[in-house]
Amino acid sequence: ANVYVAVVVALVLKLFSAYLFFVPRCVLNVIILLGAQHLTEFQHMRWLLSLRQTRTRQRTYLVDFSVWWVAFLFTIIFGAFKGILGAVFVSLLMVLYQVADPPIARLGYCEERGRWMSAKAHHEVRPRLGVVAFRLEGPLFYANVERLEEWLAEMEVA
């Protein structure tokens, strides 16, 4: 949906920019204000903050919460363009951090359900003797293999 809106806006600007030159600045400012009114959705910020108590995907919500605050503060202090750039930059840093250091969930076997489940989220699961079951909650590639090897070495010693 956002890509569709961006394409429509780009087409309107390309086709009607000569006519928009004569629109008063106060009208253009109102258009910008209406477009940026979602920046003051504090209910969304509170919802993101409330999700930190959940056990599943906790890290994702904290990242979204941080990016929301950066976007809000940068936009208020530095303006719309620098606010967007700041939010994109912080978002990219957070994604790189999550990819380089993905969470690793230790799994235990649940006899009732007959499957492996996260030991952190489900306290009724039990580890099997001699088996280290885990789930890498992110992509596995050359940048985070070392982290996985360190984690496996820690689990082997324990």
ZIMO-V287682 format. One record per residue. N is the residue number from 1. RES is the residue in three letters. SS is DSSP state (hx for helix, st for strand, lp for the rest). PHI is phi in whole degrees, -180 to 180 (* if undefined). Layout:
n:N res:RES ss:SS phi:PHI
n:N res:RES ss:SS phi:PHI
This chain:
n:1 res:ALA ss:lp phi:*
n:2 res:ASN ss:hx phi:-67
n:3 res:VAL ss:hx phi:-66
n:4 res:TYR ss:hx phi:-60
n:5 res:VAL ss:hx phi:-63
n:6 res:ALA ss:hx phi:-63
n:7 res:VAL ss:hx phi:-66
n:8 res:VAL ss:hx phi:-64
n:9 res:VAL ss:hx phi:-63
n:10 res:ALA ss:hx phi:-63
n:11 res:LEU ss:hx phi:-65
n:12 res:VAL ss:hx phi:-62
n:13 res:LEU ss:hx phi:-65
n:14 res:LYS ss:hx phi:-68
n:15 res:LEU ss:hx phi:-81
n:16 res:PHE ss:hx phi:-116
n:17 res:SER ss:hx phi:-64
n:18 res:ALA ss:hx phi:-66
n:19 res:TYR ss:hx phi:-79
n:20 res:LEU ss:hx phi:-70
n:21 res:PHE ss:lp phi:-60
n:22 res:PHE ss:lp phi:-93
n:23 res:VAL ss:lp phi:-76
n:24 res:PRO ss:lp phi:-62
n:25 res:ARG ss:hx phi:-63
n:26 res:CYS ss:hx phi:-64
n:27 res:VAL ss:hx phi:-68
n:28 res:LEU ss:hx phi:-64
n:29 res:ASN ss:hx phi:-64
n:30 res:VAL ss:hx phi:-65
n:31 res:ILE ss:hx phi:-61
n:32 res:ILE ss:hx phi:-65
n:33 res:LEU ss:hx phi:-62
n:34 res:LEU ss:hx phi:-66
n:35 res:GLY ss:hx phi:-70
n:36 res:ALA ss:lp phi:-102
n:37 res:GLN ss:hx phi:-67
n:38 res:HIS ss:hx phi:-71
n:39 res:LEU ss:hx phi:-68
n:40 res:THR ss:hx phi:-105
n:41 res:GLU ss:lp phi:-84
n:42 res:PHE ss:hx phi:-71
n:43 res:GLN ss:hx phi:-65
n:44 res:HIS ss:hx phi:-65
n:45 res:MET ss:hx phi:-63
n:46 res:ARG ss:hx phi:-65
n:47 res:TRP ss:hx phi:-63
n:48 res:LEU ss:hx phi:-62
n:49 res:LEU ss:hx phi:-68
n:50 res:SER ss:hx phi:-68
n:51 res:LEU ss:hx phi:-76
n:52 res:ARG ss:hx phi:-70
n:53 res:GLN ss:hx phi:-80
n:54 res:THR ss:lp phi:-74
n:55 res:ARG ss:lp phi:-87
n:56 res:THR ss:lp phi:-96
n:57 res:ARG ss:lp phi:57
n:58 res:GLN ss:hx phi:-61
n:59 res:ARG ss:hx phi:-64
n:60 res:THR ss:hx phi:-63
n:61 res:TYR ss:hx phi:-67
n:62 res:LEU ss:hx phi:-66
n:63 res:VAL ss:hx phi:-64
n:64 res:ASP ss:hx phi:-62
n:65 res:PHE ss:hx phi:-62
n:66 res:SER ss:hx phi:-65
n:67 res:VAL ss:hx phi:-65
n:68 res:TRP ss:hx phi:-60
n:69 res:TRP ss:hx phi:-66
n:70 res:VAL ss:hx phi:-62
n:71 res:ALA ss:hx phi:-62
n:72 res:PHE ss:hx phi:-64
n:73 res:LEU ss:hx phi:-68
n:74 res:PHE ss:hx phi:-63
n:75 res:THR ss:hx phi:-67
n:76 res:ILE ss:hx phi:-67
n:77 res:ILE ss:hx phi:-83
n:78 res:PHE ss:hx phi:-106
n:79 res:GLY ss:lp phi:106
n:80 res:ALA ss:hx phi:-66
n:81 res:PHE ss:hx phi:-65
n:82 res:LYS ss:hx phi:-68
n:83 res:GLY ss:hx phi:-65
n:84 res:ILE ss:hx phi:-66
n:85 res:LEU ss:hx phi:-61
n:86 res:GLY ss:hx phi:-63
n:87 res:ALA ss:hx phi:-66
n:88 res:VAL ss:hx phi:-65
n:89 res:PHE ss:hx phi:-62
n:90 res:VAL ss:hx phi:-66
n:91 res:SER ss:hx phi:-62
n:92 res:LEU ss:hx phi:-64
n:93 res:LEU ss:hx phi:-62
n:94 res:MET ss:hx phi:-66
n:95 res:VAL ss:hx phi:-65
n:96 res:LEU ss:hx phi:-61
n:97 res:TYR ss:hx phi:-64
n:98 res:GLN ss:hx phi:-65
n:99 res:VAL ss:hx phi:-75
n:100 res:ALA ss:hx phi:-74
n:101 res:ASP ss:lp phi:-132
n:102 res:PRO ss:lp phi:-73
n:103 res:PRO ss:lp phi:-67
n:104 res:ILE ss:st phi:-119
n:105 res:ALA ss:st phi:-97
n:106 res:ARG ss:st phi:-80
n:107 res:LEU ss:st phi:-108
n:108 res:GLY ss:st phi:-131
n:109 res:TYR ss:st phi:-94
n:110 res:CYS ss:st phi:-102
n:111 res:GLU ss:lp phi:-67
n:112 res:GLU ss:lp phi:-64
n:113 res:ARG ss:lp phi:-94
n:114 res:GLY ss:lp phi:71
n:115 res:ARG ss:st phi:-154
n:116 res:TRP ss:st phi:-84
n:117 res:MET ss:st phi:-139
n:118 res:SER ss:st phi:-65
n:119 res:ALA ss:lp phi:-72
n:120 res:LYS ss:lp phi:-74
n:121 res:ALA ss:lp phi:-86
n:122 res:HIS ss:lp phi:-125
n:123 res:HIS ss:lp phi:-79
n:124 res:GLU ss:lp phi:-82
n:125 res:VAL ss:lp phi:-80
n:126 res:ARG ss:st phi:-127
n:127 res:PRO ss:lp phi:-72
n:128 res:ARG ss:lp phi:-88
n:129 res:LEU ss:lp phi:-65
n:130 res:GLY ss:lp phi:83
n:131 res:VAL ss:lp phi:-124
n:132 res:VAL ss:lp phi:-108
n:133 res:ALA ss:st phi:-101
n:134 res:PHE ss:st phi:-148
n:135 res:ARG ss:st phi:-132
n:136 res:LEU ss:st phi:-82
n:137 res:GLU ss:lp phi:-93
n:138 res:GLY ss:lp phi:171
n:139 res:PRO ss:lp phi:-73
n:140 res:LEU ss:lp phi:-107
n:141 res:PHE ss:lp phi:-155
n:142 res:TYR ss:lp phi:-57
n:143 res:ALA ss:lp phi:-74
n:144 res:ASN ss:lp phi:-120
n:145 res:VAL ss:hx phi:-64
n:146 res:GLU ss:hx phi:-61
n:147 res:ARG ss:hx phi:-62
n:148 res:LEU ss:hx phi:-66
n:149 res:GLU ss:hx phi:-63
n:150 res:GLU ss:hx phi:-63
n:151 res:TRP ss:hx phi:-63
n:152 res:LEU ss:hx phi:-65
n:153 res:ALA ss:hx phi:-65
n:154 res:GLU ss:hx phi:-64
n:155 res:MET ss:hx phi:-69
n:156 res:GLU ss:hx phi:-70
n:157 res:VAL ss:hx phi:-74
n:158 res:ALA ss:lp phi:-71
